[in-house]
């Protein structure tokens, strides 16, 4: 069977592409130029076979990728070919401007092309942010695991649950999964480490120890409910809810957690790309990390009491949920968790729950920022008092007040 004839426009496009390949460094062009032209010809034949016009593909895919990859390769070869790089960049800008002008005048596609180009740039920026976040998250886990402080090693469990953009926080390299499983016995020997190991739901023994040693601690039963639900044990989760509703205290190690998180994040600061997104200078990220570290304490409770918020819970569940939320609101050592209790109680009573949102976050963000900006020696002095997160943040805000 004879081969289908090439489209009439393939030859001029190929020649122009061959000319454009001179934007790449010579060594790159000699190594890859032939295969790149062959790939272009194959793509043109595919478009012709599907009877699609080549112009949108050239404008939206080929030219932006050509400019980006050529710029990247020229930047790599900058030290050897500095003059050629400057000439190439100027040539690319000139060619791009002339091409856009010609296409907009000839085909009246200026607005569509501008929209497509803008979308392409936004997608590239989004992918770059996702990649930077995923890599930073893995770096935080590795930094925590490599620490000589047990409490900081236990933070690897919390960092493993960090989420951002479209990154799936449950997917970790196998080597990190193995290390997380291996540190359970090590970190379970300290006050904070045992708590975080239990909250990760990876250590039934750490959780059982806390249940026996701190049977009146609502935080222990709150994360027990989450772990039971994660294991699809609804009866066990409901029993944990009852125990939480009967608790008199709520100790989630929030002070030690805040100190350890701040120390690790100060040694592993945000990369520039993420710092621009999570301004001011990491305060928002510290807030996020603090919130994620507490999420096991309210996830299960929220799932169990969702029907209460919808007004469909049975009478016994309503009583248990309201009592559990009262423990959060009155006894939690974290302001985040107290606010959850207050809002859920207000919702159950039919009260407005949005009025305090802005003042709350403004005040809390300001306190976290003051704590983060405080000199390390001053933070260590405050942390030595062993108080909870709420007191540490309040003292930091007072200490950083201008004289």
C-alpha positions in Angstrom: 0.0 0.0 0.0 1.4 3.4 -1.0 2.2 5.9 1.7 -0.2 8.9 2.0 1.1 12.1 0.4 2.5 14.7 2.8 0.4 17.9 3.2 1.6 20.8 1.0 2.4 22.9 4.0 4.7 20.3 5.7 7.8 21.3 3.7 7.7 25.1 4.5 6.9 24.4 8.1 9.9 22.0 8.3 12.2 24.5 6.7 11.1 27.2 9.1 11.5 24.8 12.1 15.0 23.9 10.9 15.8 27.6 10.9 14.3 28.1 14.3 16.5 25.3 15.7 19.4 27.6 15.4 18.1 29.3 18.5 19.4 26.2 20.4 23.1 25.9 21.3 25.2 24.3 18.6 26.0 21.1 20.6 22.4 20.6 21.5 21.3 21.2 17.9 23.8 18.7 16.5 22.8 16.0 19.0 19.0 16.4 18.8 18.2 18.6 15.8 17.5 15.7 13.4 15.2 13.8 15.8 13.3 17.0 16.6 12.7 17.7 12.9 11.5 14.2 12.4 9.1 14.5 15.4 7.8 17.7 13.8 7.2 16.0 10.5 5.4 13.1 12.2 3.2 15.5 14.1 2.3 17.4 10.9 1.4 14.2 9.1 -0.8 13.3 12.1 -2.6 16.6 11.9 -3.1 16.3 8.2 -4.5 12.8 8.7 -7.1 14.1 11.2 -7.8 17.1 8.9 -7.0 19.6 11.5 -5.6 23.0 10.7 -1.9 23.3 11.9 -2.1 27.0 12.9 -3.6 26.6 16.4 -1.1 23.8 17.2 1.8 25.9 16.0 0.7 29.0 17.9 -0.4 27.4 21.2 2.0 24.4 21.5 4.9 24.5 19.2 6.1 28.1 19.5 5.7 28.5 23.3 7.5 25.2 23.9 10.2 26.1 21.4 10.8 29.4 23.1 10.8 28.0 26.6 13.1 25.0 25.8 15.5 27.1 23.6 15.8 29.7 26.4 16.5 26.9 28.9 19.2 25.3 26.8 20.8 28.7 26.0 20.8 29.6 29.7 22.5 26.2 30.5 25.2 27.1 27.9 25.5 30.7 29.1 29.1 30.5 30.3 30.3 29.1 27.0 28.1 31.0 24.6 27.2 34.3 26.4 27.1 36.3 23.2 25.1 33.8 21.3 22.6 33.6 24.2 21.9 37.4 24.0 21.6 37.3 20.2 19.2 34.3 20.4 17.0 35.9 23.1 16.8 39.1 21.0 16.0 37.0 17.9 13.3 35.1 19.7 11.7 38.2 20.9 11.8 39.8 17.4 10.5 36.6 15.7 7.7 36.2 18.3 6.6 39.9 17.9 6.6 39.7 14.1 4.8 36.3 14.1 2.1 37.5 16.5 1.6 40.7 14.4 1.5 38.7 11.1 -0.9 36.1 12.4 -3.2 38.6 14.1 -3.4 40.6 10.8 -3.7 37.6 8.5 -5.9 35.2 10.4 -7.6 37.4 12.9 -6.7 35.1 15.7 -5.0 37.7 17.9 -7.5 37.5 20.8 -7.7 33.7 20.7 -4.0 33.4 20.6 -3.5 35.8 23.5 -6.0 33.8 25.6 -4.3 30.5 24.7 -0.8 31.9 25.4 -2.0 33.3 28.7 -3.6 30.0 29.7 -0.4 28.2 28.7 1.7 30.4 30.9 -0.7 30.0 33.8 -0.7 26.2 33.4 3.1 26.2 33.4 3.2 28.3 36.5 0.7 26.0 38.2 2.7 22.9 37.4 5.9 24.6 38.6 4.2 25.5 41.9 2.9 22.0 42.3 6.3 20.6 41.6 8.0 23.0 44.0 5.5 22.2 46.8 5.8 18.5 46.3 9.6 18.7 46.5 9.5 21.0 49.5 7.1 18.6 51.3 9.5 15.7 50.8 12.4 17.9 51.9 10.6 18.7 55.2 9.9 15.0 55.8 13.6 14.2 55.2 14.7 17.1 57.4 12.5 15.9 60.2 13.6 12.3 59.9 17.3 13.4 60.0 16.9 15.5 63.1 18.7 14.5 66.3 15.6 15.5 68.3 12.9 12.9 68.8 10.0 15.4 68.7 11.2 16.8 65.4 11.5 13.3 63.9 7.9 12.7 64.9 6.9 15.7 62.9 7.5 13.7 59.7 4.1 12.2 60.3 2.4 15.6 60.1 4.5 16.7 57.1 3.4 13.6 55.3 -0.2 14.8 55.5 0.5 18.3 54.1 -1.5 19.0 51.0 -1.3 21.8 48.4 -2.6 22.5 45.0 -3.2 19.2 43.3 -0.5 17.3 45.1 -1.8 14.0 46.6 -0.5 14.0 50.1 -1.0 10.3 50.5 1.6 9.4 47.9 5.1 9.2 49.2 8.2 7.4 47.9 8.5 4.0 49.3 11.8 4.8 51.1 10.0 7.5 53.1 7.1 5.3 53.9 9.5 2.7 55.2 11.3 5.2 57.3 8.1 6.5 58.8 7.1 3.0 59.8 10.5 2.4 61.3 10.6 5.4 63.6 7.4 4.5 65.5 9.2 2.8 68.4 11.8 5.5 68.5 9.5 8.5 68.7 7.0 6.9 71.0 9.4 7.5 74.0 8.6 11.2 74.3 5.5 13.2 75.3 5.0 14.8 71.8 6.5 11.9 69.8 4.1 9.3 71.3 1.1 11.6 70.6 2.1 12.2 66.9 2.8 8.6 66.4 -0.6 7.7 67.7 -2.3 10.5 65.7 -0.7 9.2 62.5 -2.8 6.0 63.0 0.4 4.0 62.2 1.1 2.9 65.8 -1.7 1.1 67.6 0.6 0.5 70.6 1.2 4.3 71.0 -2.5 4.9 70.8 -3.3 2.2 73.3 -0.6 3.6 75.7 -2.3 7.0 75.6 -5.7 5.6 76.1 -4.5 3.8 79.3 -2.3 6.7 80.6 -4.6 9.6 79.7 -8.1 8.2 79.8 -9.6 11.6 80.7 -7.8 13.4 77.8 -10.4 14.4 75.2 -7.7 14.8 72.5 -6.7 11.1 72.9 -10.3 10.0 72.2 -10.7 12.5 69.4 -7.9 11.1 67.4 -9.0 7.6 68.4 -12.3 8.3 66.7 -10.4 9.4 63.5 -8.2 6.3 63.5 -11.2 4.0 64.1 -13.1 5.6 61.2 -10.0 5.3 59.0 -10.1 1.6 59.8 -13.9 1.4 59.0 -14.7 0.6 62.6 -17.8 2.7 63.1 -18.7 1.1 66.4 -15.2 1.9 67.8 -15.4 5.4 66.6 -18.7 6.0 68.3 -17.4 4.5 71.5 -14.4 7.0 71.3 -16.9 9.8 70.8 -18.7 8.9 74.0 -15.3 8.8 75.9 -14.4 12.2 74.5 -17.7 13.7 75.5 -17.0 12.6 79.1 -13.5 14.0 79.2 -12.4 16.8 81.5 -9.2 17.9 79.8 -7.9 18.3 76.3 -4.1 18.1 75.9 -2.9 17.9 72.3 0.7 18.9 73.1 0.1 22.1 71.2 2.9 24.1 72.9 5.6 21.4 72.1 4.1 21.0 68.6 4.4 24.8 67.9 8.0 24.9 69.1 9.1 21.8 67.1 7.4 23.0 63.9 8.9 26.4 64.1 12.4 25.0 64.6 12.2 22.7 61.7 10.7 25.3 59.4 13.3 27.8 60.4 16.0 25.4 59.3 14.2 24.5 56.1 12.7 27.8 54.8 10.3 28.0 51.9 11.9 28.2 48.4 11.5 31.6 46.7 8.6 30.4 44.4 6.5 29.2 47.4 7.4 32.1 49.6 5.9 34.5 47.0 2.7 32.4 47.1 2.6 31.8 50.9 3.5 35.3 52.2 4.4 36.8 54.5 7.6 34.8 54.5 6.3 31.5 55.7 3.7 32.6 58.3 0.9 31.2 56.3 2.8 27.9 55.8 3.4 27.7 59.6 -0.3 28.2 60.1 -1.0 25.4 57.6 1.5 23.0 59.2 0.0 23.7 62.6 -3.5 23.1 61.4 -2.6 19.8 59.7 -0.8 18.6 62.8 -4.2 19.0 64.7 -6.4 17.6 61.9 -6.6 14.1 63.4 -8.3 15.6 66.4 -11.3 16.8 64.6 -11.7 14.8 61.3 -13.3 11.8 63.0 -15.5 14.0 65.1 -16.7 16.0 62.1 -17.6 12.8 60.2 -19.4 11.3 63.2 -21.4 14.5 63.9 -22.1 15.5 60.3 -25.7 14.3 60.6 -26.1 16.6 63.7 -25.1 19.6 61.6 -27.6 18.5 59.0 -30.3 18.1 61.6 -30.8 14.4 61.0 -28.9 12.9 64.0 -30.7 10.8 66.5 -31.2 12.2 70.0 -28.3 10.2 71.6 -25.8 11.3 68.9 -26.9 14.9 69.3 -26.1 14.8 73.0 -22.8 13.1 72.5 -21.7 15.4 69.8 -22.7 18.6 71.6 -20.8 17.4 74.8 -17.7 16.6 72.7 -17.8 20.0 71.1 -18.2 21.6 74.5 -14.9 19.8 75.5 -13.2 21.3 72.5 -14.6 24.8 73.1 -13.8 24.9 76.8 -10.7 22.8 77.3 -8.6 22.5 74.1 -5.0 23.8 74.4 -5.1 25.0 70.8 -7.1 28.0 69.6 -7.7 26.3 66.3 -9.5 23.4 68.1 -11.4 25.7 70.5 -12.8 27.6 67.6 -14.1 24.4 66.0 -15.9 23.6 69.1 -17.5 27.1 69.4 -18.6 27.1 65.7 -20.1 23.6 65.8 -22.0 24.4 69.0 -23.3 27.7 67.4 -24.3 25.8 64.3 -26.2 23.2 66.3 -28.0 25.9 68.1 -28.9 27.7 64.9 -26.7 30.7 65.6 -24.7 32.7 63.1 -21.2 31.2 62.8 -19.5 33.6 60.4 -19.3 36.9 62.4 -16.0 36.1 64.2 -14.2 34.7 61.2 -12.2 37.7 60.0 -11.2 39.0 63.5 -10.2 35.5 64.6 -7.9 34.8 61.7 -6.5 38.3 61.7 -5.6 38.0 65.4 -4.3 34.4 65.1 -2.2 35.2 62.0 -0.7 38.2 63.7 0.3 36.1 66.7 1.8 33.3 64.6 3.7 35.9 62.7 5.0 37.5 65.9 6.1 34.1 67.2 7.8 33.2 63.9 9.7 36.5 63.8 10.8 36.3 67.4 14.6 35.7 67.9 15.3 32.0 68.4 16.8 32.6 71.9 13.6 34.4 73.0 11.4 31.7 71.6 13.5 29.1 73.5 13.0 31.1 76.7 9.2 31.1 76.3 9.1 27.5 75.2 11.0 26.5 78.4 7.9 27.4 80.4 6.1 24.4 79.0 2.9 26.3 78.3 0.4 25.5 75.5 0.2 27.0 72.1 -2.4 29.6 73.0 -0.2 31.0 75.8 2.9 30.9 73.7 1.3 32.9 70.9 -0.2 35.4 73.3 3.1 36.0 75.0 4.9 36.3 71.7 2.4 38.9 70.5 3.0 40.9 73.7 6.7 40.6 73.6 6.9 41.8 70.0 4.7 44.9 70.7 6.6 48.1 69.8 7.8 50.1 72.7 
